[in-house]
Amino acid sequence: MTVASSDPAILAEGLQKQYRGHTALHRVDLAVPAGTVLGVLGPNGAGKTTTVRILATLVEPSAGRAVVAGHDVVREGKEVRRRIGLAGQYAAVDELLTGRENMVLLAKLLRYGRRGAALRAAELLERFELTDAADRTVGTYSGGMRRRLDLATCVIGDPQVLFLDEPSTGLDPTSRSVLWDVVRDLVANGVTILLTTQYLEEADALADRIAVIDAGRVIAEDTPAALKRMVGSERLEVTLARPESLADAVAALATLGSAQEPVADPATLRVSVQLDRGGLDEVARAAVALREKGVDTVDFEVCKPTLDDVFFQLTGTGQKKESRR
């Protein structure tokens, strides 16, 4: 069964999941158009991985329904599994085999045949920039190489839908950038992706839409740009030369908006002010007001709202390090 272009590649309606009296999901609704990326964000324990496990047919929902690639995940689980790929938080490859052997083995299991498996393995090893390391054992691979190999194994069967559960966890920035390019290439070739991530900038870079899950509920879903607009307008951040001038800075900037007293860091203090319209005029007014108060500064920066801001506002998470999962 081929999914019609007008049908969502992933559809969840009223999904619920209970474990021994604990409700992990409360009526989750999602709809992901074919050939797009849905980023799923939420704190630890919010229900992100449970949602992925249900959609990938690894567990059954307690209530509600889900359709993936045109098939019901409960009644037609086998058909769903034939059309999806799943990459978990840790690379699921055999470290004692070479990268090529991992690929060929899985291709044979998918009935490519000996020659077909070798050709498919070579094709994907090149696509994922692993040809030079193809005949080394995976135990010698870096974290980024293992993750790319894991993702390559997930697409051997040309899945229509790919579930990526925190795929770049533990990767260095260079490896993460390569992974992002691979994801973009897959989407350009028509693959639909549901991506959970602990990196908000990753969702911002890759997702067409973002769903924020908290305590098992979808509390917001929209495009990254629309979610940022929910937080407010641009803001001006001023770095003071002398922390003792904080009170004067807050008073000077009060004419622009409600100044927020900053959290001290080892080097500077910052005052953030919401700007109604942004622009150079507001920055100039702030500079004049600070100069008239005798406040010395070392930096001015006009900042747009980020997904971090959205996350903190929606979930009430108070510390940035807690927002990463």
KOLMAR-271792 format. One record per residue: residue in three letters; x, y, z of N, C-alpha, C in turn. Coordinates in steps of 0.05 Angstrom, whole numbers, plus 5000, padded with zeros to 4 digits. Layout:
! KOLMAR-271792
ALAXYZXYZXYZ;...
//
This chain:
! KOLMAR-271792
MET501749765000500050005000501750255000;THR501350434981502850684979501350904992;VAL502651065008501351285022500751505001;ALA498251595000497451814982498952064991;SER499552234972501052474978499652654998;SER496952634998495352805017495052675045;ASP495852425048495652295073498152335090;PRO497852365116500252385133501852125132;ALA504452135132506051895133506051775161;ILE505651955181505351865209502952005220;LEU501051845231498651955243498151815270;ALA497951975291497251875317494852025327;GLU492951875337490451995347489851885375;GLY489952055395489251985422490951765434;LEU493551755427495251545438495551565468;GLN495151335482495551325510497251075516;LYS498851095537500350865546500650865576;GLN499850645588499950615617501750385625;TYR503350435646505150225657504550205687;ARG503249985695502749935724501750175739;GLY499650295728498450525741499650795734;HIS501950795720503151045712502451095683;THR501351325677500651395650502951545637;ALA504251415617506551535604505651725581;LEU503451665568502351835547499451895552;HIS498652145548495952235553494752345526;ARG493552175511492152265487493852435468;VAL495952315459497852455441496752445412;ASP496652675399495852705371498252815355;LEU498852685333500952775315500152715286;ALA501052895268500652845240503052945225;VAL504552775211506952845198506652805168;PRO506653025152506352985123508752835111;ALA508352695090510452545077512652735068;GLY515152645071517452795061518153035078;THR517353025104517953245122519253135148;VAL520253315165521453245190519853365213;LEU518953195231517753285256519753255279;GLY520453475291522253465315520553435340;VAL521253255357519853215382521653285405;LEU520853485421522453585443520953535469;GLY522453505491521253485517523253405538;PRO522653455564524553385585524853085587;ASN526752995603526952705609524352595620;GLY523552365610521052245620518552365609;ALA518752545589516352675579514552495563;GLY515752275551514152095534515152075506;LYS517452205500518452205472519051925462;THR520751775478521551505469519151315469;THR517351345488514951175488513351225462;THR513051465454511651525429513051395405;VAL515651415404517151285382516750975383;ARG516850865406516650575409513850475400;ILE511850625405509150555396509050575365;LEU509950795354509750835325511450635310;ALA513650545323515350345310514550055316;THR512250025328511049755334512549605355;LEU514149725371515649585392513949535417;VAL512049715422510049675443507349765433;GLU505249655445502549725436501449945454;PRO499850125442498650335459496450215477;SER495850345499493650265516491050355505;ALA491050575490488650685477489550855454;GLY487650925437488251085413489250915390;ARG489951045368490850905344493151065331;ALA494650915315496851035300497050895273;VAL497551055253497950955225500651055216;VAL502350875206504950945196505250835168;ALA506050995149506350915121503850765111;GLY501450865120498950755110497950505124;HIS499250415146498450175159498250215189;ASP496250085201495650105230497949965245;VAL499050095265501349985279500649735296;VAL498149705303497449465319496449245301;ARG494549305283493449095266495249005243;GLU496949185234498649135211501549185218;GLY502449095241505149145250507249045231;LYS506848815219508848705200509248895176;GLU506948995166507149175142508449435150;VAL507949535174509349775183512349735184;ARG513149505196516049455200517449435173;ARG516049345152517249325126517849595113;ARG516649805124516750065112518150275129;ILE519250195152520550395170523450325176;GLY524850515186527450475197527450605225;LEU529150495242529250605270532150615279;ALA533050855287535650885299535350985327;GLY536150825347535850895375538051075384;GLN538251105410540251295422543051185420;TYR543350925416546050805415546250635389;ALA548550655376548950515351548650215355;ALA546850095339546349805342547749655320;VAL550449655321552049515301554049335315;ASP554949125301556748935313559649035311;GLU560849085334563549195335565749005325;LEU565148735325567148545316567148505286;LEU565148605273565048595243566048855232;THR566848845206567549095193564949245185;GLY565249495178562849645169561549515145;ARG563149415126562049285103560649025110;GLU561748875129560548625137557848675151;ASN557748875167555148955179553049005158;MET553749165139551849245118551049005101;VAL552948845093552348615075550548415090;LEU551148365116549548175132546648265133;LEU546148515139543448615141542048615113;ALA543548685092542348675066541548395057;LYS543148195065542347925059539847845074;LEU539647935100537247875115534747995102;LEU535148215088532948345074532648235046;ARG533848005040533447845015534547994991;TYR536748134994538048254970539548054954;GLY540347824966542047634951544947714954;ARG546747524948549547584953550547824937;ARG550047824911551048044894549548304901;GLY546948284904545348524911546148644937;ALA546848474957547648574983550248714982;ALA552148614966554748744963554449014950;LEU552849024929552449284915551049484933;ARG548949394948547549584965549349684988;ALA550949504999552849585020554849795010;ALA555949744986557849934975556550204969;GLU554150204959552650444953552250614979;LEU551450485000550850635025553350715040;LEU555450555038557950635051559050885038;GLU558750905012559651154998557851385005;ARG555251345006553351555012553751675039;PHE554551505058554851585086557751645093;GLU559451675072562251745075563751555092;LEU563451295087564751085103566450895086;THR566750965061568150775043571050725052;ASP572450935061575150895069575450715093;ALA573450705110573550545134571850285132;ALA570950225108569050005104570149735113;ASP572749695110573849435117575449425143;ARG574949625159575949625187573749525206;THR574549405228572449315247571249555260;VAL568649535266567149765276568249855304;GLY569449665318570649735344572749955342;THR573850005318575850215314574650475305;TYR572050485301570650725291570350935313;SER570351185305569551395323566551395328;GLY565651545347562851555353561151655329;GLY562251855315560751955292560651755270;MET562751605266562751395245560851175252;ARG560751095277558850885285555950975281;ARG555451235288552751335284551951335255;ARG553851415237553151415209552751135198;LEU554350945208553950665200551250565210;ASP550550635234547950555245545650665228;LEU545950915220543851035204543750905176;ALA546150835166546250705140544750435141;THR545150285163543750025165540750065166;CYS539850285177537050335180535650395153;VAL537150475133535950545108536550345086;ILE537750115093538349915073535849835057;GLY533549815071531149725058529549955046;ASP530750195042529250425031526650485046;PRO526850545072524450595087522950845078;GLN520350845080518751085075518851275099;VAL519051155123519051305148521451225165;LEU522751425176525151365193524751505220;PHE525151345241524951445268527751475279;LEU528451715287531151765298530851865327;ASP531551695346531251755374533951855385;GLU534152125387536652255396539052145381;PRO539152175355541252055339544052175343;SER544152425351546852555353547852565382;THR546652415400547552425428550552335429;GLY552152505442554952435446556752495423;LEU555752605401557352665378558752935381;ASP561152965370562453225369561153395347;PRO561553655347560253835328560653755299;THR563053665292563553585264561953345256;SER561853145273560352905267557352965266;ARG556453145284553653225284552953365257;SER554753535248554253675222553953475199;VAL555753275199555553065178552852925180;LEU552052855204549552715208547152885198;TRP547253145204545153325194544953325164;ASP547253325151547253315121546053055111;VAL546552835125545352585117542352595120;VAL541352705142538452725147537252895125;ARG538453115118537353295097537253145070;ASP539252985065539352835040537052635039;LEU536552495061534452305063531752435058;VAL531252665070528752805067528452905038;ALA530652995026530553084998529752854979;ASN530252604988529552374972526852254980;GLY525252404996522552335002522052185028;VAL524152135044523751995069522452185090;THR520552075105519252225127520752155152;ILE521352355168523052305192521652425217;LEU521452265238520752355265523252345281;LEU524052585291526652615305526252705333;THR527052545353527252645380530052735385;THR530452945399533153045403533553185429;GLN535953175439536653325464537953585457;TYR538353645431539553895423537454065409;LEU536754295422534754465411535554585384;GLU538154645381539054755356538754545333;GLU538854295340538554085320535754085309;ALA533754105327530954115318530554365301;ASP531754585309531454835295532554815266;ALA534854675264536154645238534754445219;LEU533554235230532554015213529554005211;ALA528054085231525154025232523454225216;ASP521554125201519554295189517454385209;ARG516854205228515054275250516154145276;ILE515454255298516354155324514054115342;ALA514053885356512053825377513553815403;VAL512453965423513653965449511853795467;ILE513153585479511753395496512653435525;ASP510753455543511353475572509353315588;ALA510353145605508652975622506652815605;GLY507652715582505952535566503852675549;ARG504052945547502053095531503553275511;VAL502353305488503353505468502353775477;ILE504153945486503254205496503654425476;ALA504954375453505154565432506154425407;GLU505254515384506254415358505954625337;ASP508154685323508054885302510754885288;THR511155075270513755105257515655225278;PRO518255195274520155325292519755625294;ALA519355755271518956045271516556125287;ALA514355985283511856055297512156005327;LEU513555795335513955745364515655965376;LYS517556065362519256285372517656535375;ARG515756585357514156825359512356815384;MET511756575394510156555418511556685442;VAL514256675442515756765464515757065466;GLY515857205443515857495443517757595421;SER518357855423519957985403522857955409;GLU524458095393527358095398527958225425;ARG530358175435531158295461533958395458;LEU534458595474537158715475538658615500;GLU540958505495542658415518545058595520;VAL545458705543547658895548549558775568;THR552058765561554158665579555458905592;LEU555458915618556459145633559459115639;ALA560759345639563659345645564059305675;ARG562259415691562559395721559959285733;PRO560059065746557558945758556159145777;GLU557659315790556459495810554659705797;SER554759725770552959915756550359795747;LEU549759555757547359415749544859575754;ALA544559685778542059835785541660075766;ASP543860225760543660445742542860355714;ALA543960115706543260015679540359935677;VAL539359805698536459735698534759975696;ALA535460185711533860435711534060565683;ALA536360575671536660695645535060555623;LEU534960295625533660135604530660105609;ALA529660195631526860165638525060305618;THR526060515604524360655585523860485560;LEU525460275556525060105532523259875538;GLY523059795563521459555569522059475597;SER521159235604521659135631524358995633;ALA526259125647528859005649528958775668;GLN530358565660530558325676533358315688;GLU533558295715536158285727537458025719;PRO540058035712541357795701542357615723;VAL543157375714544557185731547557235727;ALA549057265748551857325745553457085734;ASP555457145717557356945709560057045718;PRO562156895715564756975726565857235715;ALA564957315691566157545678564357785677;THR561857755672560057985666557357945679;LEU555858175678553058175684551558265660;ARG549258155655547658235632544858325640;VAL543858515626541058605630539558555604;SER537358415605535858355581533358535581;VAL532758645558530358815555528758735531;GLN526258685534524558615512524158865494;LEU524658835469524359055450521659025435;ASP520059235435517459215422517759165392;ARG519659315380519859285351522759225342;GLY524659235359527359185352528459415335;GLY530659365322531759565303533859735316;LEU535259885298537560045307536660285324;ASP534260385320533260615336533160545365;GLU532160305371531960215399534760175411;VAL536560065396539360025405540660295411;ALA540160495393541260755397540160885422;ARG537560865427536360975451537560845476;ALA537960585475539160455498541960555504;ALA543460595483546260685486546360965498;VAL544561145489544461415499543661415529;ALA541561255535540561245563542761145582;LEU544260945573546360835590548661035594;ARG549361175572551461375574550661605593;GLU548161685591547161905609547261815638;LYS547061555644547161455671550061395679;GLY551861435661554661375667555361085669;VAL553760915654554160625655555960545631;ASP558260425637560060325617559360045608;THR559459995582558759725572561059615555;VAL561059355552563059225535561759095511;ASP559059065511557758925488554758985488;PHE553759025464550859035458550158815439;GLU547958675443547158465425544158455423;VAL543058475399540258435394539858135389;CYS538258005405537857715403534957645396;LYS534657455378531957365371531257125390;PRO528757075395527956845411529056585399;THR529756405416530856145408528955925417;LEU529455685407527855455417528355405447;ASP530755475457531155455485529155625500;ASP528655875491526656045504523855915503;VAL523155805480520655675477520355445497;PHE522455285498522455045515522155125544;PHE523655325553523555415581520755515587;GLN519555675569516955795574514755585575;LEU514855385557512755185555512854975577;THR515354895584515654675603516154765631;GLY516955025634517655115661520355025670;THR521954905652524554815659526355055665;GLY527555055688528955295696531955295689;GLN533055065683535955055678536454945651;LYS538255085636538755005609539754725606;LYS541354635625542354355622540154155625;GLU537954225638535754035640534154015615;SER534354215598532754225574533854055551;ARG536053925556537353785534536253515528;ARG534353425543533253165538530153185535;
//
